[in-house]
Amino acid sequence: MRVAYITGVSRGLGEATARQFLLEGWTVVGLGRTHNLEHDQYNAVYLNLEHQEIPEIPIFPEATELVWINNAAIVGKIGYLGTEAQDLQSIYLTIQINLSAALALSHRIIQLYDGFKGLFTLINISSGAGRNAYPSWSAYCASKAGMDMFSRVLDIEWKTQGKHNFRVFSVAPGIIDTGMQTQIRQAKPEDFPLLERFQKYHEEGALETAEAVASKLIGFIRRRDDFSEVLADLRLV
Ligand SMILES: NC(=O)c1ccc[n+]([C@@H]2O[C@H](COP(=O)([O-])OP(=O)(O)OC[C@H]3O[C@@H](n4cnc5c(N)ncnc54)[C@H](OP(=O)(O)O)[C@@H]3O)[C@@H](O)[C@H]2O)c1
């Protein structure tokens, strides 16, 4: 039995990935505020990542392979720090949802599967924004850079503990045609100097579909032992 846990499954990359895992016969546990999937092997866990409480997570001791994907994220308010375009709540929420919750959930799932002998792959969905500084995205960039670093730390911890069946990757997925990109294109030009670049990506058809990126992600997980680096970019694999 193979089990994939994915946060943020209502739309975008999370939903497409959950659907493809289900098609391939995996059991899927979706964790989020909104659930649209209906399938015998789909388990919905209500979770609002804005809050610190972690609900009960179903565990499958008979599983031979486990995947945990920290996918849910928000881009937050787009605008320079110290201007009206930003606000405190958005800054706190972006770090909470994108980074603090992902760390806390990872801690919990590793505890729950203590002693697991099968293949365990933890994927953090990062972004080019974690590796390059984009003006107006300070909290988002910081949250994704934080994910990259937490993945590198966890990698060392598992190697030190000799847990060679456990692998962690922080994966930049490329530019995907989802609600997040729509929100980015709706930023005000005065708040976002890169607006034209993102509008052009859309006009020129540079965005990939969530389904195509989900396929690449699942292919990456399948071939995980071909990759030695913790930081990955799906456009390059
Ligand atoms: N789209 C891109 O071009 C792009 C590029 C680089 C990286 N990424 C990364 O790829 C991942 C998926 O992005 P996407 O484009 O698919 O985004 P999306 O379409 O906006 O979907 C985001 C998902 O996160 C969930 N979510 C947001 N806030 C939540 C909360 N408080 N509690 C629980 N779930 C919450 C949403 O659920 P609700 O429906 O409940 O809000 C939704 O399912 C993210 O980590 C993003 O940073 C995306």
PDBQT file of the ligand as one rigid body, heavy atoms in Angstrom, charges set to zero:
ROOT
HETATM    1  N1  LIG A 301       1.628  28.786  -9.323  1.00  0.00    +0.000 N 
HETATM    2  C1  LIG A 301       2.913  29.008  -9.512  1.00  0.00    +0.000 C 
HETATM    3  O1  LIG A 301       3.338  29.556 -10.539  1.00  0.00    +0.000 OA
HETATM    4  C2  LIG A 301       3.912  28.565  -8.472  1.00  0.00    +0.000 A 
HETATM    5  C3  LIG A 301       5.271  28.825  -8.705  1.00  0.00    +0.000 A 
HETATM    6  C4  LIG A 301       6.208  28.431  -7.771  1.00  0.00    +0.000 A 
HETATM    7  C5  LIG A 301       5.781  27.768  -6.629  1.00  0.00    +0.000 A 
HETATM    8  N2  LIG A 301       4.462  27.529  -6.430  1.00  0.00    +0.000 N 
HETATM    9  C6  LIG A 301       4.078  26.817  -5.218  1.00  0.00    +0.000 C 
HETATM   10  O2  LIG A 301       3.285  25.687  -5.579  1.00  0.00    +0.000 OA
HETATM   11  C7  LIG A 301       2.388  25.381  -4.503  1.00  0.00    +0.000 C 
HETATM   12  C8  LIG A 301       0.975  25.276  -5.035  1.00  0.00    +0.000 C 
HETATM   13  O3  LIG A 301       0.622  26.555  -5.558  1.00  0.00    +0.000 OA
HETATM   14  P1  LIG A 301      -0.656  26.765  -6.496  1.00  0.00    +0.000 P 
HETATM   15  O4  LIG A 301      -0.211  27.665  -7.569  1.00  0.00    +0.000 OA
HETATM   16  O5  LIG A 301      -1.279  25.453  -6.805  1.00  0.00    +0.000 OA
HETATM   17  O6  LIG A 301      -1.578  27.623  -5.498  1.00  0.00    +0.000 OA
HETATM   18  P2  LIG A 301      -3.162  27.801  -5.429  1.00  0.00    +0.000 P 
HETATM   19  O7  LIG A 301      -3.822  27.392  -6.691  1.00  0.00    +0.000 OA
HETATM   20  O8  LIG A 301      -3.357  29.176  -4.916  1.00  0.00    +0.000 OA
HETATM   21  O9  LIG A 301      -3.588  26.720  -4.303  1.00  0.00    +0.000 OA
HETATM   22  C9  LIG A 301      -3.138  26.894  -2.996  1.00  0.00    +0.000 C 
HETATM   23  C10 LIG A 301      -3.663  25.767  -2.126  1.00  0.00    +0.000 C 
HETATM   24  O10 LIG A 301      -3.252  26.060  -0.770  1.00  0.00    +0.000 OA
HETATM   25  C11 LIG A 301      -4.395  25.977   0.079  1.00  0.00    +0.000 C 
HETATM   26  N3  LIG A 301      -4.341  26.885   1.218  1.00  0.00    +0.000 N 
HETATM   27  C12 LIG A 301      -4.132  28.226   1.208  1.00  0.00    +0.000 A 
HETATM   28  N4  LIG A 301      -4.290  28.726   2.441  1.00  0.00    +0.000 NA
HETATM   29  C13 LIG A 301      -4.608  27.680   3.255  1.00  0.00    +0.000 A 
HETATM   30  C14 LIG A 301      -4.882  27.552   4.638  1.00  0.00    +0.000 A 
HETATM   31  N5  LIG A 301      -4.920  28.610   5.455  1.00  0.00    +0.000 N 
HETATM   32  N6  LIG A 301      -5.164  26.321   5.131  1.00  0.00    +0.000 NA
HETATM   33  C15 LIG A 301      -5.186  25.252   4.321  1.00  0.00    +0.000 A 
HETATM   34  N7  LIG A 301      -4.928  25.299   2.997  1.00  0.00    +0.000 NA
HETATM   35  C16 LIG A 301      -4.649  26.503   2.472  1.00  0.00    +0.000 A 
HETATM   36  C17 LIG A 301      -5.559  26.367  -0.820  1.00  0.00    +0.000 C 
HETATM   37  O11 LIG A 301      -6.750  25.880  -0.226  1.00  0.00    +0.000 OA
HETATM   38  P3  LIG A 301      -8.098  26.783  -0.086  1.00  0.00    +0.000 P 
HETATM   39  O12 LIG A 301      -8.883  26.492  -1.319  1.00  0.00    +0.000 OA
HETATM   40  O13 LIG A 301      -8.747  26.297   1.171  1.00  0.00    +0.000 OA
HETATM   41  O14 LIG A 301      -7.668  28.225  -0.007  1.00  0.00    +0.000 OA
HETATM   42  C18 LIG A 301      -5.182  25.672  -2.127  1.00  0.00    +0.000 C 
HETATM   43  O15 LIG A 301      -5.595  24.338  -2.122  1.00  0.00    +0.000 OA
HETATM   44  C19 LIG A 301       2.590  26.489  -3.463  1.00  0.00    +0.000 C 
HETATM   45  O16 LIG A 301       3.482  26.048  -2.470  1.00  0.00    +0.000 OA
HETATM   46  C20 LIG A 301       3.215  27.611  -4.254  1.00  0.00    +0.000 C 
HETATM   47  O17 LIG A 301       3.974  28.482  -3.440  1.00  0.00    +0.000 OA
HETATM   48  C21 LIG A 301       3.503  27.908  -7.322  1.00  0.00    +0.000 A 
ENDROOT
TORSDOF 0
